[in-house]
Amino acid sequence: MENFAASVRQAGIALRDLFEPTPLQKNDHLSAKYGAEIWLKREDLTPVRSYKLRGAFNAMRKIGAGPQGHFVCASAGNHAQGMAYACRHFGTRGTIFMPVTTPRQKIDKTRIFGNGAIEIVLTGDYFDQTLAAAQDFARAQGATFLSPFNDPDIIEGQATVGLELLEQLGGAPDVVVLPVGGGGLAAGVTRLLAELAPSTRAEFAEPEGGASLREALLAGAPVTLPAVDNFVDGAAVARIGDLPFAALAGFDAERVHTAPEDRICATMLEMLNIEGIVLEPAGALAVDVLRDIPDLAGKRVVCICSGGNFDFERLPEVKERAQRFSGLKRYFILRMPQRPGALRDFLQLLGPEDDIARFEYLKKSARNFGSVLIGIETTAPENLARLCERLEAAGIGHRDITRDPVLAEFLI
């Protein structure tokens, strides 16, 4: 069997036609926070701001992409952009299928990266519909369908991340933290480490609403999640790839750490505000789960920051979710008496650091009480706990709906 590390080295050499190795940077802030030597592998600094270019380029290189070739993929994000960039490099034709609901910003970026080499087809409200259309089109056209992760050449290309970090570090780290979506990156890097750095411990990070690797390890085989939270769009995959799982099946499910989506938002803001590093939700996964990994003190740890394709129009949502996770913003439904002065009485219960961020009141003339939807921001979680105590003492009925899965979706 071909030596995997040797193949990855060849892929890495070829990849230099596109870009130099992404930086491996020691992060003083995180190192001090966790009492360890924390390094960040900055895949957000590739030409397409994610590692996906590596796998797409390698697969197309090995197939022999050229002017007569035709490649097809289905993606609303980084895989599409990676393939588009590789199509431009090889001068080959590409057709990229995207859901109709894909944000215009992602469509435009993909088109720019392709620079005339690709065609974008918008079809399907849901990704499964888009994927089926792309695969049907590839078969009908005799084109090559490029999977985002379930392909040995894709996995080999993603493994160049691991090769670079070993060379840049000048040796094996104690721990590597790998984000997981479909599993291509994790499969490639862990397979490489098994050959070149067997003493390195791999830990994995998945979004809480899309823990396909963890569930597969617990079941002993890939399973399809009944529902997926798409907020971490770069890693929210309902079913891990069969080939990646074959490479990861020997790991213990306890090595897979699931990150709550709201907590990821807090990590994104932390990295932006303190370090000036822009990470997309999937790109922040490895950093976010550092707090969940045991025995980090004194260790040399590498986190793979997998991507930085973040649309700043999402920043208000990220801030909102981060505040809710940190306990600095909560939403209540209040039961207010319908009498003059009731609102004034309520306002006097607010603390000096409490701020009303949202207020909706529906006066119902036939009732003695009305309902108020109110959002409160503050500077410390204990302020909101004290506010609740004052509401109780004043006899004002209240219900915290911040984390209510039904009411929050419709009201917040």
N, C-alpha and C positions, 0 to 999 in steps of 0.2 A: 504493500500500500504506500502511496506517495507520502513523503514526510510533510505533515501539515505546516510546520514552521517554515520549511524551505519554500513552500508554495506562497505562504504569506509574505515572505521576504521578497519574492519576485513581484507580488502584487504591490508591495510598498515601493519598490524601485520604479515600477511603471507609473505609480500614482504621482511621482514627483513631476511628471509632465503637466499636472494640473495645479498642484500647490505643495508648499513645503510642509513639514510636520507641524501640526497644531501645537501651540505652547503647552508646556506642563509647568504650572506655576504654584509655588508654595504660597498658601494663604495664611497670613499671620492672624487674622481675625478668627478664623475657624480653628486654627491650631491652639490659640489661647482658650477658646471656648470649650474645646473638648480635651485639652491636655494631651494632644497628640500632634504629630507632624502631618498636617493635612495638605495634600496637593490636589490641584484641579487640572484635569485634562480638558482643555478648552475646545471641544468640538463645535462650540458655537462660533468659532472663528474660521471655519472652512469657507470657501467661496460661496456656498449656499447656506451657511450658518447651521449646518448639521452634519453628522457623520454619514448620512444616507448616500452622499455622493460616492463614498468609498465602495460600497457594495455594488451600486449601479454601474460605476466605471469598470470594476473588475469583471462583473458578469458580461458586460458588453465587450470588453477587451478579449476575454477568453472565447467568446463566440465568434469573434472576428468582425466587429462592427465596421461598416464602411458605407459608401454611397448607395450600395444596393440593398442594405439592410433595412429592416422595419421593426421597431420595438414598440410594445404596447404595455401600458400599466394602468392601474386604477388607484388613485390616491388623491386626497384633498390637501396634502401637506408636503412634508419633507422628502418623501420618496419621489413624488412628482417633480420636485425641483431638482433633486439629484439626477434623475434620469434625463430631464430636460438639458441640464448642463453637460452631461456626458454625450447626449446626442449632438449637441453643438460641437463638442470637442472632436468627435469621430466623424462628423459630417454625415451622419446617418439620420434616417427619418424616424420620428417618434410620434405616437398618438397617445395622448394622456386623457383618460376618462376621469371626470370629477363630478361629484354630486351637484345637482342644481343649486343646492343650498350653500355651496362653498363661498366664503367671503370673497368679494371682488379683489381685495388686496392680495390674496393667495393666488388667484387666477392670474393677475397681472404680473406678479413676481415670477411665476412659473413661465409665463410667456417671455419675459425678459431674459431669464436664464437660458431658454431655448434659442432665442435670437433667430427665429425663422425656421429652425430645424424641426419644430414640433407643431402639432395641431392639438387643440384642446376641445374635447367633446363634453358638454355638460348634459348629464342624464341621470335620472333617478333622484328621488327625494332622500333615500337612505343608501348607505354605502354598499350594502349587499346587492341592491339593484344595479348600482354602478359597476361593481365587480363582475357581475354576471354579464352585463353588456360588453365590458372590455374583453372578457374571455371569449365570448361569442364572436366578437369582431376579430380578435386575433386568429381564431380558428378559420373564419371565413376568408381572411386576407392572407393566410399562410405566414403571419407575422410571429415574432417571438414575444411571448408574454413574460414580463419581468416581475416576478413576485417581490414584495418588499422585504421578505425575511425567509420564506420557505424554499431556499435555493442554495445549494452548496457553494456556488461561486459568490453569491451575495454574502454568505456567512464568512467566507474566506476574506473578502474585501473588508468587511467590518472588523475582522481580527487585526488589521493593520493598526488600529487604535492601540491594541495591547503591545504590539511590537514597538511602536514609537515610544510608549511610556516607559518600557523597560530600558530602551536605549537612552532616553533622556534622563532617567533616574540613575542610570549607571549601575543598576542591580535590581533585585526583586523587592517590591514593597511587601509589607506585612499583610495588608488588606487592600483589595480593590473593590469598590462599590459600583455595581453595574445597574443602570436602569433597564427595565424589561417592559417591552410591549409585545411584539410578535416573537421576540427572543433571538433575532439574528445577531445582534451585537453581543449579547451575553454568551451565546453559544460559541461564537468565534473567539472571543477573548479568553473564555475559560478553557477552551481546547488548546489554545496557544500557551496559556500559563501552565497547563498540565505538562507540556513538553519542556518549556524554557524556565519556568519558575514554580516548580511543584510545591514549594513551601508557602507560596502566597495564598491567603484565604480569600475566597470570593464571597461577597455578600450581595444581595439583590434587592432592588427597590421597585415596587409596583404601586400604582395608584390604588387606593382602597376600593374605588368603584370599578376596577378592572384588573383584579388579581388573577389573571389567567394562569401564570406559572405556579403560584401557590396552590391553587385548586387542582391543577394537573398533578403536582407532586403528591398531594394528599390522596388523590384518586388513583394514582399510578399510571395515568394516561391522560392525554389532552381531553379536556371537557369544554363544552361551550357554555359560557356564563349566560344565565337567563336574562340579565340586564347589565348594561354598562353605563357608567357615568362618563360622558364624553368630554368633560372639562379638560382633562389632561389628554388632549387630542393626539399627541405624539406617542402615547403609550396605552391608550384605552382600547385594548384589543380583546374581543370576546373569547377568542380561542388561540392559544399559543400554537405556533407552527409545529408540524410533526417532526421535521428535521431538527429545528432548534431544541425541541423537547428531548429528542434522542440523545443530544449532547448534554442536556441538563438533568436528565432523569435520576442521576446518582446523587444529587444534592438533597440535603435535608430541608423540608419545608420551613424549618425554623430559621434558615438562612435568608428567607424571603421576608422583607419588611414592607408592610403596606402603609402608605402615607395618606392620611385624610386630605381630601382636596382643599379644604379651607386652610389646613396647616401648610400645604404647599404654597398657597398664596402668601402666607406670612414669610416663608423662606424666600420667595421671589422678591418681596419688598425689602427684606433684610439684605439680600445680595445687591439689589439695585441701590438702596440708600447708603449702605456702608461701604460696599466695594465698587460700586459703579458698573456692575456686571449685569447685563440684560439676559435673562434666561426665560425661555418658554416654560410652561408647567412641567413638561417631560424633562426638560433640561435641568430643573431644580430637584428632581427626584432623589438623586444620589446624595446631594447635600442635605436634603430634608431628613432622610432616615438615619443620619449619623447619630442622632440622639437615641435611636432604638437599638443600635449595635453594641453588644457587650464587649468589654475588654479592649477598648480603644486606647486607653491611657498609655502614653509612651510609644505607641505604634506609629509606623510610617504608612499612611493611608492615601490612596489615590481615588478620587471621585471622578467619574466620567460625567462631565456636563455635556449632555448629548445634543443640545440645540438651543439656539437663541432667536428663533423665528417668532417673535412676540409682537402682536399688533397692539399698539398703545391705545387704541380705542377700547381695549379690554381692561385698561388700567383701573378705571373706577370699579369694575366688578371685582378685580383682584384685591383692591384696597378694602372694599366692602367685606369680602369673604375673610380676609386677614383679620379685620377688626372683630368680626363675629367669632373667629377661632380664639383670638386673644382675650375675649371677654370684654372688649372695649365698646361694643355696640350690641344692643339688644332691642328686640321688637316686642311690644306688648299690645294686647287688646284690653282696654280699660272699660269698666262699667261705670259710667259717670251719671250722677243725678242730673236731670234736666231742670235746673233752677238757675236763676241769676247768681253769678259769683262762683259757680262750681269750678269753672276753669281756673279762675284766679286762685282758688284754694289749692287746686292741684299744682299750679306753678310754684307755689310757695314750698312745696315738698321737694323740689329739685335742689340738688346740692350745688355748690359754687362751681364745680367742674363738669356738671351735667349739661349737655346741649341737646336741644330737640332737633333731630335731623329729618323727621317726617311726622306729619300730623294730618289725620283725616277723620272728620267727625260727621256723622249722619244723624241729624236731629229728627226724631220720630215723634210727632205731636201727640199721638195717642198713647205714648208710654211715659212712665216716670223716669226711666233711665235710657241713656243712649250709649252707643258703642263708639269707642275711639281707637283708631289704629295709630300707634305712636312709636317712633324710633328714637332711641336715646344713645348719644355718643358721650364717652367720658374718657378720663385719662388713666383710670385704674379699675380693674374688675371689681374690687371691693366697693367702689362707689355705687355700682348698680345693685349690689346685694343690700346695701344700706337703704337705697331708694325703695326696694321691695319691702323692707321692714317698715318704712314710713307709710307706704301705701296700705299695708295691713293695719297699722295702728289707726290710720284715718278712715278705715272702713271702705276703701276704694277697691272694688274687685278688679283683679288683673290676671291675665294669662300670658305667660311668656311663649311666644310662637316662633322664636328665633330658629329653633331646630325642629320645628314641627314639619315633617316632610310634605304634608298636604297644604296646610295653610300658608307656609312660607313660599311655596311655589306660586301660589295665586295672589298673595297679598304683598310680598316683599319685592 
